[in-house]
Amino acid sequence: MSAAALSARDYRATAINPDDGVEIALTVMQPELAAGESAPLILHGHGFGGARLPNRYERSVYETLSGGILPSTEAARRAADAGYFVISFDQRGFGDSGGRVEIMDPAVEGADISAILDWAMQEMPERERLACDDGDPRVGGLGLSYGGGFQLIGACVDPRFDAIVPTATWHDLRYSLAPDNVVKTAWGAALVALGVPTSGVRLDPMLYRALLEGLISPLTGRGLSQAITDRLYNSSPVSFYDGEVARDGERVADPTRRTPAVDALLLQGVGDTLFNLNEALHNAEALRAAGNDVQVIAMQYGHSLPFLQDIDRIAYQTDAALHIDGETYETAALELAWLDWKLKGRTPERSIPRHTIILDDETSLMFDELPIGTGDHGPTVEFAGEATTGGLDLLLGILRRQSVSRLWSLVTGTAANALHAIKRVFDSDKPASGDDTALIARLVNALPSDHLDELASGGTFLPLTVIERDDQAIAGVPHADIEVSGDDATPIAFVGIGVRRSAGGATILLNKQVRPIRGAGRRSLELNGVSHRLHAGDELGLMVYGYHPQYLASFSAIPGRIAVRGRIALPIFDVS
């Protein structure tokens, strides 16, 4: 007998992790279905510090606070009216869910995700209407940032996922938060600030400790401790691709960790300063190597620091529309159409290229393989020069120009407590707390925002190549062989691709993308992916900084000079 017609409704429910009894709060958005019709399931997860959708009509907490929709969240709302069961959930430690935020630990948050799928299959009131193939449900995922991380980790731990759409998320948290073990302290402070309101300070102490270790790195001369880098690796998709876990600094084979069998549409922002384009590239490479179908769209925007980047939103600015191959698509509609293809078998009107880089509001570039500087896609050029390292003198110089009353208001009642907080970093029996982190962050962030450009303006421009004609673009991941030498054996420098316009004016750091180099010696490395239209007479160069505000408190404590030389392959294309 055919199942009766099903009315649309939204309701709240709870899934319980059987390992520790923690309750995960759910909003279930049930579709309207005709008699006998079934529907796939989509799990929707929020970003760090966010909360689940209350229903299919209202905006999420973050959308309300920032004044605009998020495409992945809008896609989840629309999916509920397009023949999908949608479960939007408060990730562990956030909103109405129990437990503590464990930064996507596969054994903890991963088990939460499996518990939600178990609930949908075994307890959801209309579970018999789930679309299944031989008893296996068709499951998709939507979400941004932390909500993208749950999809990759979830697919790694639970084979029931068929298709995922992770937006602006990570491949390796060690690289995301501390590349070359130089901590992104500006982002560390931002993540703590974003996470506290909806978690009620239920954050893993590791996050506070990592931020503290970064804040005091100029004093200690080191980055993150081994225990923290091990945790970050184990909470990353790369550990599943490698089939290993990290223990006490050693990598140990783990047969339970393997690359998932799941198709993916990866959206990543070229202007994302937290999870850059390189992360999507490496996720795509690993997933494809396991036989999955993967498309990558490099958007213009992503995670952004409001005081460093020209954006209209807090923390995230993702592209609401994408211009691909002469047509403009709503990002939310594109994501849902891709899921329709993978979960309902509906062939999209236009196929999505394997790799698309959105150059600007009118132009996109399409590739079979995402360009990496190998010399096949543009020139390989040599460079050499000197640069200054160390930001302490620059910081102190600017601080000295502040009024006594301003500095006093910032440090009153803080200095003695800050010393106490620093000591706690080295006391493993007394983990750093959120209060400790806030005390030190107040001192480090004492600078007014109008001085941040000054801190980033001391970069050295090492010329690379002059563009000879219009309608060209640099798009992809430059690759460099760099040798660093100098008096300091462990200098910290920051490098990125810059352009000096033919018409004069300031030198631009492309897409605000800069990465650190710790220590002297020769190395081969990827620079952060970039995308920028070029004009005849523009000169590309390697920008070398001794200090950059994205790494607010991470720099060489003792100023010095370094010699930098090497060669770099630039992915340059004709826009036509």
VODO-371060 format. One line per field, with one value per residue (C-alpha): residue number from 0; x, y, z; residue in one letter. Coordinates in pm, whole numbers, plus 50000, padded with zeros to 5 digits. Layout:
<nodes>
nr NUM:...
x X:...
y Y:...
z Z:...
rest A:...
</nodes>
This chain:
<nodes>
nr 0:1:2:3:4:5:6:7:8:9:10:11:12:13:14:15:16:17:18:19:20:21:22:23:24:25:26:27:28:29:30:31:32:33:34:35:36:37:38:39:40:41:42:43:44:45:46:47:48:49:50:51:52:53:54:55:56:57:58:59:60:61:62:63:64:65:66:67:68:69:70:71:72:73:74:75:76:77:78:79:80:81:82:83:84:85:86:87:88:89:90:91:92:93:94:95:96:97:98:99:100:101:102:103:104:105:106:107:108:109:110:111:112:113:114:115:116:117:118:119:120:121:122:123:124:125:126:127:128:129:130:131:132:133:134:135:136:137:138:139:140:141:142:143:144:145:146:147:148:149:150:151:152:153:154:155:156:157:158:159:160:161:162:163:164:165:166:167:168:169:170:171:172:173:174:175:176:177:178:179:180:181:182:183:184:185:186:187:188:189:190:191:192:193:194:195:196:197:198:199:200:201:202:203:204:205:206:207:208:209:210:211:212:213:214:215:216:217:218:219:220:221:222:223:224:225:226:227:228:229:230:231:232:233:234:235:236:237:238:239:240:241:242:243:244:245:246:247:248:249:250:251:252:253:254:255:256:257:258:259:260:261:262:263:264:265:266:267:268:269:270:271:272:273:274:275:276:277:278:279:280:281:282:283:284:285:286:287:288:289:290:291:292:293:294:295:296:297:298:299:300:301:302:303:304:305:306:307:308:309:310:311:312:313:314:315:316:317:318:319:320:321:322:323:324:325:326:327:328:329:330:331:332:333:334:335:336:337:338:339:340:341:342:343:344:345:346:347:348:349:350:351:352:353:354:355:356:357:358:359:360:361:362:363:364:365:366:367:368:369:370:371:372:373:374:375:376:377:378:379:380:381:382:383:384:385:386:387:388:389:390:391:392:393:394:395:396:397:398:399:400:401:402:403:404:405:406:407:408:409:410:411:412:413:414:415:416:417:418:419:420:421:422:423:424:425:426:427:428:429:430:431:432:433:434:435:436:437:438:439:440:441:442:443:444:445:446:447:448:449:450:451:452:453:454:455:456:457:458:459:460:461:462:463:464:465:466:467:468:469:470:471:472:473:474:475:476:477:478:479:480:481:482:483:484:485:486:487:488:489:490:491:492:493:494:495:496:497:498:499:500:501:502:503:504:505:506:507:508:509:510:511:512:513:514:515:516:517:518:519:520:521:522:523:524:525:526:527:528:529:530:531:532:533:534:535:536:537:538:539:540:541:542:543:544:545:546:547:548:549:550:551:552:553:554:555:556:557:558:559:560:561:562:563:564:565:566:567:568:569:570:571:572:573:574:575
x 50000:50143:50237:50001:50082:50307:50266:50560:50642:50936:50999:51267:51424:51728:51985:52198:52561:52566:52934:52891:52518:52557:52239:52261:51982:51814:51573:51400:51254:51019:50928:50587:50571:50312:50171:50443:50719:51046:51316:51692:51834:52060:52251:52323:52589:52668:52999:53212:53016:52689:52371:52124:51837:51524:51303:51292:51171:51398:51759:52032:52190:52491:52282:52077:52382:52569:52274:52283:52220:52484:52452:52497:52233:51997:52048:51944:51625:51538:51611:51331:51088:51248:51185:51452:51445:51681:51829:52004:52187:52371:52721:52850:52904:52710:52353:52123:52354:52541:52906:53215:53344:53620:53724:53578:53744:53646:53593:53362:53196:53234:53034:52774:52722:52675:52427:52222:52210:52116:51833:51708:51709:51567:51364:51261:50878:50867:51184:51011:50994:51373:51508:51725:51917:51912:51856:52131:51995:52089:52265:52407:52571:52568:52760:53023:53358:53306:52991:53214:53450:53168:53092:53447:53505:53153:53210:53542:53385:53044:53004:52640:52728:52688:52748:52880:52918:53183:53228:53542:53680:54005:54232:54492:54430:54803:54839:54517:54604:54984:55157:55525:55425:55378:55043:54770:54709:54463:54242:54300:54163:53873:53776:53774:53557:53318:53297:53221:52866:52681:52902:52878:53259:53231:53537:53811:54094:54325:54195:54280:54617:54700:54617:54828:55122:55093:55062:55380:55576:55806:55914:55946:56088:55857:55511:55256:55346:55361:55049:54845:54980:54901:54542:54504:54632:54399:54099:54178:54075:54443:54489:54226:54386:54721:54566:54752:54709:54961:55078:55355:55498:55499:55270:55113:54923:54553:54347:54023:54134:54081:53973:53592:53388:53189:53140:53209:53154:53422:53374:53671:53754:54070:54044:53997:54271:54180:54117:54282:54249:54534:54320:54047:54311:54453:54110:54017:54340:54291:53921:53979:54264:54008:53781:53535:53382:53494:53435:53612:53486:53729:53512:53639:53571:53571:53682:53789:53917:53705:53988:54229:54006:53749:53434:53078:53033:53174:53421:53263:53197:53104:52992:52612:52637:52893:52966:53059:53109:52910:52617:52542:52420:52295:52543:52264:52081:52401:52470:52116:52126:52448:52286:51983:52224:52401:52110:51811:51978:51866:52122:52196:52115:52484:52769:53004:53368:53621:53787:53648:53825:53600:53831:53587:53214:53216:53491:53567:53845:53787:54049:54065:54330:54374:54690:54994:55311:55520:55648:55380:55130:55354:55705:55952:56161:56448:56453:56695:56693:56702:56427:56384:56243:56092:55786:55860:56022:55742:55479:55651:55697:55327:55231:55451:55244:54923:54800:54890:54522:54446:54728:54642:54281:54401:54654:54499:54444:54592:54970:54992:54721:54890:55208:54998:54835:55171:55292:54985:55087:55384:55188:55026:54826:54656:54537:54491:54140:53936:53990:54368:54352:54140:54386:54684:54482:54387:54752:54847:54546:54607:54665:54384:54269:54395:54754:54717:54787:55106:55211:55157:55319:55681:55697:55988:55895:56128:56054:55957:55814:55647:55318:55347:54982:54630:54371:54596:54550:54746:54524:54622:54898:55249:55533:55869:56213:56337:56661:56666:56989:57097:57243:56941:56926:56546:56400:56031:55934:55605:55576:55306:55258:55223:55153:55285:55051:55193:55005:55177:55027:55063:55183:54899:54932:54714:54398:54557:54734:55056:55227:55509:55854:56019:56394:56689:56779:56644:56293:56041:55689:55351:55258:54894:54665:54574:54353:54390:54340:54658:54724:55010:55290:55193:55488:55450:55681:55741:55635:55851:55738:55902:55563:55204:54889:54724:54994:54938:55175:55391:55721:56094:56148:56490:56486:56733:56789:56763:56876:56609:56675:56536:56297:55922:55677:55378:55044:54963:54694:54523:54178:54031
y 50000:50337:50582:50877:51233:51410:51771:52004:52089:52198:52063:52023:51697:51558:51299:51137:51035:50682:50711:50986:51062:51418:51554:51719:51968:51931:52125:51887:52044:51793:51828:51812:51479:51323:50981:50719:50978:50963:51223:51229:51369:51674:51756:52126:52250:52605:52787:52826:53028:52986:52793:52577:52709:52754:52669:52703:53063:53245:53345:53184:53363:53466:53588:53801:53951:54023:54143:53904:53548:53278:53078:52737:52822:52957:52636:52435:52641:52598:52226:52177:52316:52121:51765:51704:51617:51873:51837:52151:52089:52274:52137:52003:52279:52540:52659:52406:52106:51965:51887:52094:52216:51968:52128:51850:51557:51255:51041:51302:51534:51260:51028:51305:51312:50935:50963:51215:50979:50691:50903:50986:50619:50475:50742:51022:51010:50988:50781:50539:50826:50862:50782:50471:50240:49884:50021:50281:50638:50906:51169:51508:51789:52170:52414:52684:52682:52466:52353:52243:52068:51853:51730:51615:51464:51319:51153:51019:50848:50752:50598:50699:51037:51039:51404:51702:52076:52203:52580:52756:52478:52308:52030:52048:52262:52284:52470:52668:52805:52790:52740:52661:52673:53051:53117:53326:53509:53757:53470:53284:53578:53613:53245:53266:53578:53413:53089:53225:53371:53059:52808:52973:52940:52563:52569:52309:52451:52358:52660:52899:52737:52753:53123:53191:52999:53213:53539:53479:53322:53628:53565:53187:53168:52879:52823:52564:52277:51922:51820:52089:52022:51653:51739:51969:51700:51437:51670:51724:51538:51501:51247:51027:51073:50972:50683:50795:50955:51168:51060:51235:51379:51047:50944:50602:50403:50370:50129:50303:50623:50619:50858:50859:50752:51072:51315:51678:52032:52239:52616:52813:53183:53316:53603:53369:53442:53155:52860:52955:52812:52565:52375:52306:52203:51937:51813:51776:51591:51338:51279:51234:50992:50771:50773:51046:51305:51649:52003:52310:52669:52937:53229:53582:53597:53386:53421:53779:53989:54307:54534:54403:54343:54550:54350:54413:54112:53981:53694:53555:53720:53453:53521:53539:53495:53333:53434:53116:53081:53392:53329:53438:53185:53231:53039:52882:52769:52624:52424:52284:52200:52006:51808:51743:51590:51371:51270:51279:51205:51532:51636:52009:52240:52328:52115:52253:52253:52059:52384:52736:53048:53354:53635:53922:53996:53944:53693:53334:53102:52728:52456:52080:52098:52381:52566:52520:52705:52442:52645:52496:52779:53084:53208:53078:53373:53428:53681:53810:54082:54172:54239:54338:54096:54161:54359:54444:54782:54876:54780:54970:55276:55293:55222:55510:55747:55656:55883:55794:55779:55532:55298:55323:55226:54922:54791:54888:54571:54361:54347:54140:53904:53869:53747:53493:53380:53337:53118:52898:52815:52622:52453:52145:52084:52423:52471:52824:52959:53195:53473:53428:53453:53767:53939:53888:53960:54300:54395:54255:54416:54755:54918:55119:54986:55288:55177:54827:54936:55095:54764:54590:54860:54765:54492:54468:54430:54195:54232:53917:54000:54281:54206:54283:54295:54345:54079:53853:53714:53538:53256:52954:52856:52997:52764:52885:52755:52999:53031:53249:53349:53607:53665:53516:53137:53131:53440:53472:53635:53656:53626:53678:53793:54166:54384:54732:54910:55065:55385:55424:55414:55170:54815:54567:54237:54013:53887:53970:53634:53600:53298:53271:53121:53018:52965:52999:52761:52645:52512:52437:52556:52661:53023:53097:53075:53405:53539:53883:54052:54206:54488:54579:54738:54585:54440:54131:54089:53882:54075:54001:54128:54117:54163:54119:54187:53858:53708:53979:53862:53624:53773:53762:53915:54055:54277:54188:54157:53853:53775:53606:53445:53173:53112:53115:52971:53197:53070:53343:53309:53498:53589:53527
z 50000:49896:50169:50203:50104:50356:50467:50522:50882:51097:51445:51707:51814:51994:51896:52167:52121:52266:52362:52622:52637:52505:52346:52004:51930:51590:51374:51133:50819:50666:50296:50136:49954:49725:49805:49769:49721:49918:49978:50038:50362:50392:50710:50760:51002:51113:51129:51442:51696:51508:51574:51380:51171:51385:51083:50705:50717:50960:50928:51133:51430:51228:50934:51171:51340:51017:50813:50519:50409:50376:50052:50218:50478:50214:50016:50325:50364:49997:50008:50261:50002:49718:49828:50093:50459:50611:50960:51082:51409:51683:51678:52008:52264:52066:52101:52267:52224:52520:52568:52499:52162:52074:51741:51521:51695:51481:51791:51945:51692:51431:51658:51699:51323:51312:51599:51398:51101:51331:51474:51125:51025:51346:51528:51292:51271:50889:50849:50612:50358:50339:49992:50020:49789:49924:50274:50246:50277:50027:50239:50147:50340:50344:50557:50575:50758:51071:50889:50601:50840:50979:50626:50551:50896:50892:50554:50680:50981:50837:50488:50459:50305:49926:49830:50025:49959:50203:50175:50299:50514:50604:50483:50762:51071:51137:50808:50861:51204:51217:50880:50935:51305:51298:51464:51300:51626:51475:51362:51689:51885:51639:51671:52050:52029:51781:51979:52324:52280:52158:52339:52681:52707:52650:52426:52431:52649:52361:52169:52452:52502:52130:52121:52429:52285:51973:52162:52361:52074:52037:52396:52371:52019:51931:51790:51897:52124:51990:52183:52009:51660:51710:51803:51504:51265:51410:51364:50996:50680:50588:50867:50699:50358:50512:50708:51018:51361:51547:51893:52086:51768:51584:51298:51351:51088:51168:50953:51058:50887:50513:50239:50218:49917:49864:49577:49660:49539:49712:49731:49860:49859:49697:49944:50241:50496:50731:50496:50168:49817:49874:50125:49870:49617:49848:49955:49588:49503:49784:49717:49344:49407:49584:49277:49382:49148:49267:49140:49281:49262:49376:49488:49537:49911:50225:50586:50634:50921:50921:51039:50773:50471:50288:50364:50476:50703:51030:50976:50656:50323:50071:49716:49690:49312:49082:48723:48535:48161:48074:48307:48663:48919:49269:49482:49690:49374:49228:49545:49550:49177:49232:49516:49292:49042:49295:49519:49279:48948:48788:48529:48568:48278:48252:48378:48642:48526:48733:48840:48817:48941:48976:48866:48922:48901:48525:48451:48540:48431:48386:48407:48395:48668:48914:48808:49028:48937:48762:48469:48242:48298:48305:48362:48616:48732:48973:49253:49515:49777:50142:50392:50754:51013:51355:51451:51812:51746:51507:51762:52041:51822:51746:52106:52222:52007:52191:52466:52821:52913:52631:52720:53088:53016:52826:53071:53405:53600:53321:53352:53669:53548:53209:53379:53567:53240:53066:53349:53312:52953:53087:53365:53213:53532:53502:53144:53016:53046:52832:53088:53062:52684:52697:52932:52705:52391:52532:52554:52215:52047:52209:51872:51715:51379:51186:51258:51120:50763:50891:51043:50709:50498:50562:50301:50058:49689:49499:49125:48934:48592:48395:48219:47849:47739:47867:47943:48144:48493:48760:48883:49087:49328:49275:49369:49498:49584:49847:50037:50349:50522:50780:51123:51301:51270:51322:51154:51077:50749:50557:50179:49918:49560:49502:49200:49126:48888:48572:48644:48978:49324:49610:49573:49631:49817:49604:49776:50116:50090:50286:50438:50693:50664:50989:51001:50765:50486:50151:50101:49828:49907:49777:49817:49893:49592:49423:49146:48994:48655:48512:48267:48038:48234:48570:48758:48972:49268:49577:49887:50192:50533:50872:51036:50921:51124:51023:51249:51505:51779:51574:51460:51520:51863:51767:51455:51184:50812:50593:50241:50027:49692:49470:49183:49155:48901:48836:48693:48437:48170:47892:48019:47674
rest M:S:A:A:A:L:S:A:R:D:Y:R:A:T:A:I:N:P:D:D:G:V:E:I:A:L:T:V:M:Q:P:E:L:A:A:G:E:S:A:P:L:I:L:H:G:H:G:F:G:G:A:R:L:P:N:R:Y:E:R:S:V:Y:E:T:L:S:G:G:I:L:P:S:T:E:A:A:R:R:A:A:D:A:G:Y:F:V:I:S:F:D:Q:R:G:F:G:D:S:G:G:R:V:E:I:M:D:P:A:V:E:G:A:D:I:S:A:I:L:D:W:A:M:Q:E:M:P:E:R:E:R:L:A:C:D:D:G:D:P:R:V:G:G:L:G:L:S:Y:G:G:G:F:Q:L:I:G:A:C:V:D:P:R:F:D:A:I:V:P:T:A:T:W:H:D:L:R:Y:S:L:A:P:D:N:V:V:K:T:A:W:G:A:A:L:V:A:L:G:V:P:T:S:G:V:R:L:D:P:M:L:Y:R:A:L:L:E:G:L:I:S:P:L:T:G:R:G:L:S:Q:A:I:T:D:R:L:Y:N:S:S:P:V:S:F:Y:D:G:E:V:A:R:D:G:E:R:V:A:D:P:T:R:R:T:P:A:V:D:A:L:L:L:Q:G:V:G:D:T:L:F:N:L:N:E:A:L:H:N:A:E:A:L:R:A:A:G:N:D:V:Q:V:I:A:M:Q:Y:G:H:S:L:P:F:L:Q:D:I:D:R:I:A:Y:Q:T:D:A:A:L:H:I:D:G:E:T:Y:E:T:A:A:L:E:L:A:W:L:D:W:K:L:K:G:R:T:P:E:R:S:I:P:R:H:T:I:I:L:D:D:E:T:S:L:M:F:D:E:L:P:I:G:T:G:D:H:G:P:T:V:E:F:A:G:E:A:T:T:G:G:L:D:L:L:L:G:I:L:R:R:Q:S:V:S:R:L:W:S:L:V:T:G:T:A:A:N:A:L:H:A:I:K:R:V:F:D:S:D:K:P:A:S:G:D:D:T:A:L:I:A:R:L:V:N:A:L:P:S:D:H:L:D:E:L:A:S:G:G:T:F:L:P:L:T:V:I:E:R:D:D:Q:A:I:A:G:V:P:H:A:D:I:E:V:S:G:D:D:A:T:P:I:A:F:V:G:I:G:V:R:R:S:A:G:G:A:T:I:L:L:N:K:Q:V:R:P:I:R:G:A:G:R:R:S:L:E:L:N:G:V:S:H:R:L:H:A:G:D:E:L:G:L:M:V:Y:G:Y:H:P:Q:Y:L:A:S:F:S:A:I:P:G:R:I:A:V:R:G:R:I:A:L:P:I:F:D:V:S
</nodes>
